[in-house]
Amino acid sequence: MSVTLFISPGACAMASHVALLEAGIDHETQVVDLRTGQQRTPEYLAVNPAGSTPALKTDQGVITQNAAILAWAAQTRPDKSLAPVDDAFAFARFNAFNGWLASSLHPALGKVLFSRPPLEGEAKTQAIEFALSKLDLAESHLVEGPWAFGETWTLTDGYLMVFERWARQAKLLDTARFPKLNAHLDKVQSRDAVKRMLADEGLEAV
Ligand SMILES: N[C@@H](CCC(=O)N[C@@H](CS)C(=O)NCC(=O)O)C(=O)O
């Protein structure tokens, strides 16, 4: 089996890219340049009509959404223990965390970082406070530490890393306020598969 993952370097598709590398699934990557609007070309809309990355082209068809690609990778290679696929309750919690990242943390940080035109004044202050409140929730309730689900690495850790990287790059990940998230980001970025993903996307640890 070989698959094609459509990515935009440094964007949220990093989570799916890490998942394929951790799973050892044979793949190639294809870059979609979001800055030039390549996600809205007819060629890419034929792959993902929603015009966003990631998208994963498989023999059976296309899978979109990081959360779905992570679950697919973990179930495709259960021998790699990338998620608790044999435990209905634990797998539901894995999916819940990934759903929260997609529907809550991603949009909150995305508003701060990617609003066009960029936010200014009170609107910017409010968006930052809102994003920080999501990071507070992760720090104090959601992330068990050292990994998201305690002592066992799962693909959720690679997904959470995306937003920790963005937050650190935007100087929002204060070490005193977010000790657990900072330690988590450093630990994730030291994994071999993550180092490979960063090198493949032309990025460095932050
Ligand atoms: N929840 C979606 C989010 C996808 C998403 O918003 N991707 C961004 C990059 S981080 C994108 O492709 N944006 C292109 C655009 O909005 O035009 C997922 O996990 O796949």
The ligand as an ORCA input file, in Angstrom:
! r2SCAN-3c Opt
* xyz 0 1
  N      -9.880     20.296     10.969
  C      -9.200     20.282      9.700
  C      -8.537     21.611      9.486
  C      -7.956     21.748      8.106
  C      -7.406     23.155      7.879
  O      -8.026     24.159      8.251
  N      -6.235     23.229      7.236
  C      -5.640     24.511      6.945
  C      -4.137     24.455      7.194
  S      -3.760     24.290      8.913
  C      -5.860     24.837      5.480
  O      -5.617     24.013      4.633
  N      -6.322     26.059      5.174
  C      -6.496     26.474      3.835
  C      -7.498     27.564      3.699
  O      -8.177     27.821      4.695
  O      -7.612     28.145      2.639
  C      -8.209     19.123      9.680
  O      -7.774     18.668     10.715
  O      -7.884     18.624      8.604
*
